[in-house]
Amino acid sequence: MNARQIIGWNLRKLRVAKGFSQERLALESNVDRSYVGRVERGTENVTISTLEALADALQVTVSELFDVPDKDALPPQPMKAGRKYK
């Protein structure tokens, strides 16, 4: 796994754990939603400033986005589709 894939893996894991959609994370961090998707897929070279904004929105440290997943770890699961009802 390269650095972009590790960041994407962790971003998705942390985002889903927080209950954020890609759209909400994008709004909270002031980046484009499609950019968040590209970062999660590991196809985008993300800047340190953007990593800081994403980490701040998720209330985690930037270093958590660089945690190398275990060799046998399953990929982060997507959020359930549809609206959340209160």
C-alpha positions in Angstrom: 0.0 0.0 0.0 1.4 3.4 -0.9 1.1 6.6 1.1 -2.0 7.9 -0.8 -3.8 4.6 -0.3 -3.0 4.6 3.4 -4.3 8.1 3.8 -7.5 7.2 1.8 -8.0 4.0 3.9 -7.7 5.9 7.2 -9.8 8.8 6.0 -12.7 6.6 5.0 -12.4 4.5 8.3 -12.4 7.7 10.4 -15.1 9.4 8.4 -17.5 6.4 8.6 -16.7 5.9 12.4 -17.7 9.5 12.9 -20.9 9.0 10.9 -20.0 11.6 8.3 -20.9 11.3 4.6 -18.3 12.5 2.1 -20.5 15.5 1.5 -20.6 16.5 5.2 -16.8 16.0 5.6 -16.3 18.1 2.5 -18.5 20.9 3.9 -16.8 20.7 7.3 -13.3 20.8 5.9 -14.1 23.3 3.0 -13.0 21.0 0.2 -15.0 19.6 -2.8 -16.9 16.4 -2.2 -15.5 14.7 -5.3 -12.0 15.5 -4.0 -12.8 13.7 -0.7 -13.8 10.7 -2.8 -10.6 10.8 -4.8 -8.5 11.1 -1.6 -10.3 8.0 -0.2 -9.6 6.1 -3.4 -5.9 7.0 -3.2 -5.9 8.7 -6.5 -5.2 12.3 -5.3 -2.0 13.8 -4.1 -3.3 15.7 -1.0 -1.6 18.7 0.5 -0.6 19.1 4.1 -3.1 22.0 4.4 -5.9 19.8 3.2 -4.9 16.9 5.5 -5.1 19.4 8.4 -8.5 20.6 7.3 -9.8 17.0 7.0 -8.3 15.9 10.3 -9.7 19.0 12.1 -13.2 18.2 10.7 -12.9 14.7 12.0 -11.4 15.8 15.3 -8.3 13.6 14.9 -4.6 14.3 14.5 -3.0 14.4 11.1 -0.8 11.5 12.2 -3.8 9.3 12.5 -4.3 9.6 8.7 -0.9 7.9 8.3 -1.5 4.8 10.5 -0.5 1.7 8.4 -3.4 -0.8 8.6 -2.7 -4.3 9.6 -1.7 -6.7 6.8 -4.9 -8.7 7.2 -7.3 -5.8 8.0 -10.5 -5.7 6.0 -11.2 -2.5 4.0 -13.3 0.1 5.8 -17.0 -0.5 5.1 -19.1 2.2 3.4 -21.9 4.0 5.3 -25.4 2.8 4.7 -27.0 4.6 1.8 -30.0 6.9 2.3 -31.0 9.5 4.8 -30.7 9.2 8.5 -34.0 9.6 10.2 -34.2 11.2 13.7 
